[in-house]
Amino acid sequence: MTVQILHVADLHFGGLADERQVEALEAMLPDLRPDVVVLGGDLSQRARHGEFQRARAFAALAAQTAPVFVLPGNHDVQWWWRPFIPFGKDVCYGKYRRYFGNDLAPTLTVPGAILAGALTSHGVAWGSLTTTLRDIAVKGHLPKREMLRVRRVFAAADPSLARVLVVHHTVLRGQISRRMGLSRWRRAQRCILESGAEVVLWGHDHQEGADQLTGNVVVSTTGTLSTRSRGGRPSCFNFVTIEPSAVQVTFFLVQKTVDVIKIHAGELAGNRVLVPRKVAGRQGISGHGRAVPAVAFLAPAAGNRKPLFAGRLGT
């Protein structure tokens, strides 16, 4: 069975969000027809109520098209509480949990795949302490207990399901930033390889990419729809197609003018078909992916937009 995943991260609702780009994606969601929508962290900029309310409205709209998988990024953590409550970190996730539930690393099964989250965003924590002042609350780490839990989830899953791991921080070095998102990244890479994951989805670096982890695991790095795209690149989100024999990552890049936003796939964005999946022993894996539209949406100028959401959604 073919599985198609809309992979979005780093929306940064708040002062750095680009609402025109977000609304363009919201309008095109029904045409994309993903099997699942993954929101891979940094939904907010400062972990404020209004930012999470807008993020929840986006998730609720996406849920009308497909199941939505959400986990927090470093900007969604109220890290400034840690010095005052050093041995209790629950307060750091209080606002996020109010809008997205208590599970910080959820598991979701859809036809053809199982998605497991691993929490890498811990705020100011021993596992991610660094001498670089700017990274004290930015750097993530991947605790061993998280990957042991993920390993158990994948081991217990139906063998026919593709194993998809979702984290926020990058475990491969950014092409432009030259930075690693995680502390102790070599150990994190080993744990991922040992977990049984076939595909890993992450964001954080604000630059799109598709790669392989030690030749075995396919990696999708999604860009950002905020105004903080890396190196002046266009904003971007990814569309990941897991086929019986390969994984394809399609980049959707945003072209923006004063009047119109165009979101393109295909030759403009660049597709990459990555390693054949190791599906030995799997049964009943077959099917074909759906076509992805080449020009997905034309957004009107700001003065013609209608409000999408006001206030908090009901629980």
N, C-alpha and C positions, 0 to 999 in steps of 0.2 A: 504494500500500500504506500502511495506517495503522500507525504505530509508537507504542508506549506505553512511557514511561520512568518508572521510579520514581527520583525525585531526592531524595537524602538527603545531608546534610552536617552538620558540627559536632556529632558524637555525643559528643565529649570524654570518651571512656572514661577513668576515673580518679575523682577525688574529686567532679567535677561531673556525672558521668553520672547519668541517671535510669533505673535498670535496669528498673523496671516499665514505663516507656514503651517502652524498647528491646525488651523481651520481648514486649510487645503487638504491635509491628511485626513481630517475627520470626514470631509465630504467624499473622499475617494475610497473610504474603507469598504463600502458595499461592493464596489467594482473589483477590488483586490481579492475578495472572498478567501481570506486566510482560514486555515483550520484552527489556528490559535494566535492570539496577540500577546507578545511578551513585552512588558514594560520593565526594563532592566535597571531601574534605579535613577537617582537624581531627578526625581519628579519635581522637587522644589529647589529653590535657591537658598533659602534661609530657614527651612523647616517651620514656616509660618502657617497659621490656619488657612488664610485665604489662598495660599499657594497649593496646599493639599486639597482644598475644596475644588479648585480648578482641575487639579490632577484627577480627583475622583470623578468629576464630571466627564473628563476625557475617557477614563476607564469605563464608565457606565455607557457612554456612547459606543465605544468599541465592543462592549459586551453584547450589543444588539446584533453584531455581525458574527462574533466568534467568542469562545471562552477566553478570558483574560488572565494572564499570569503576571503577578506583580511582586517585586522585592525591592528593598530600600538601597539607595546609594549613600555615599558619604555626606552629601548635602541634605539628606533626609534625616540625619541624626543630630539631635540636640547635644552635641559633644561638649558644650561649655559647662554642662552639669557635672561631668566626671570629676573635676578637682574637688567639688563639694561633696560628692557621694562616691568616693573611690571604689567601694566594694559592691556597688549596686548600679548596674547599667540600664535597668528597665526604664528609668525615667528618661533616658536618652531617646527612646523610641515612642514616648507617650503620644505625641501628636500623630505620628505615622500610624500607630495602631488604632487610633480613634477613627481614622478614615479608611484604613485598608485591612484591619483585623490584626489579631495577635500573632499570626504565623509570619515570621520574618524570613523563612526559607521554605516556601510551600512546595508541595508536590501536586502535579496535575497529570492525569491520563486522558489522552484524546485518541481517537482512532488512529492507530499506526505509530504512536509515540508516547513515551513517558517523559515528563519534564520534572527535574528536581532542582531546587534552588539550594545554594550554599551561601551563607551570610559572610561577606567579606568587609562590611562597613560597620566598624565598632567604635568610631570616634577616637578620642584620645585613649589608647589602650597599650598595655605592655607589648603585645604582639606586633604592633606596628610603630613603635617609637623610633624616631629618627633624629639625627642631628641637624637636619634641614628644617629650619623653623617653619617655613611655608607649608611643609608636608605633614606637620604633627597631627592635624585632624583630617588630612586628605588621604594619606597612605592607608591601604587596607591590609588585612592578613587573613589567611585561610586556616582556621584551626583544624587540627587533626580530627577532632571529634565530628566536625561538620562533614568531612569527606568520608569518615567511617559510616556515618548515617546515610550519606548518599550511596555509598557502596552497597549497603544493605538494601536500600530501596531498589536499586538497579538489579541486584541479585534476585530479589523476590518477584520482579516483574515478569510478565509474559515474554518468553524469548523472541517472539515475533515483533516486539515493539522496539523502535529506535530509541536509544538512550541519549537524552539531551540534558546537559548541565547548564544552569543559568547562574552567573555571578555578575557582580557589577564591575569589579576592578580587572584590569588587564593582567594577563600572566605572560604575555609576550611584549617585547619592547616596542614602543610607539615609533613609527617610521619617521615622523617629524619631531615629536617631543623627545625621543630617545630615552624615555623614562619607563620604568616598570611600575605598574599600579600597586603591586603587592610587595610587602616585605617578605623575605625568605621565599623568593619566587621559585628557586630550584626545587625546594621541598614541595611547594604547591604544584608544580608541574608533575612531579612524581606521583603525588596523591591523585591528581586528575587522571593520569594514565592508568593507575591501578584501580580506579573506581568503576571502570567499565563504560565510561562515557564515550559516545561516538561523535557527538557534536557539542561544542561549547559556545555559548552566547555571552558576550560581555560588551561593555561600553566604556565609559569613563574618560577615554583619551580624546574624544571629540574628533576623531578621524576614522573614516570607514576603512575596512580592510577584510580580507579573507586569507586564511593561512592554514598551516598544519602544525600541530604540536607533535614533534618527534615522528612525523610521517604517518601517524596513526589516527589522530583526532582532528577533525575539521573545526576550525575556529571562525566564527563570524563576529567581527568588531563593528558595531554600528556607530554612525556619527551622531550628530546632535541637530535638533531643530531649533536650538536657541541661537542667540547672536554671537556665541563664543566658539565658532567653528575653528578648528586648528589650522594655522598657517594661511588663513584667508580662503580656505576651500569652501565650496558650496555646502550648505546644510544637506544632511543625508539621513536616510534610514534604510534598513536592509530587508530583503525578502528571501528567506531561506527555504529551499525546496530539497527535501530529503527523499531521494528516489531509491529504487531497489538497488542500484549499482553505484550511485554517486550522490554527492551533495553539491548543489548549486547555490551560490550566493549572488543575488541581484542587488545592485546598488541603485537606489532611487535618489537622484540629485535634484536640488531645487535651483531653478533659474528665476530670479526675482527682478522685476522692474517696478517703477512707480505705480503702474496700473495693474499689472498682472503677475501672478506667480504660476510658473510651469514646473511640474514635477515629471521628470523623464526617467525612463529605464532603457534597457537595450544598449545600443551602441554608444549613446552619449554617456551613460553611466558606467558601462563596462561590466560584463558578466564574467564570473570565474567558475568553471566547473572543476571541482577539486577531487581528491583521491577517491577511487572506488571504495565503497563501503565493504568492510569485512563482515559478510553475512553468512559465513559458513555455519551450518547447523540451524539457520533460520528457515522456517517454513511459511508458505503463504504470503511471501513478499512480492507484490506485483502491482502494476498500475502505471499511470501516466499523469504528469503534472498538468495543471491548467496554464493557458497562455497568460502572460503578464502584459497589461496594456502599455504601449510605448509612450503615449502622453496621457498621464493619468488624470490631471485636473487643472483647470484654469480658474484661479481665484480672483474675485473682483477687487477693486480698490477698497481701501479701508472705509470710505464713507458709505459704501453700499452693503456692509456686512450687517447681519442681524445677530443680536446676543444669543448665545447658546445656553448659558447657565447662570443662575444667580442663587446663592445660598447653598446650604449643605443638602446633599441627597439624604433621603430617609434611610434608616438602617433596616 
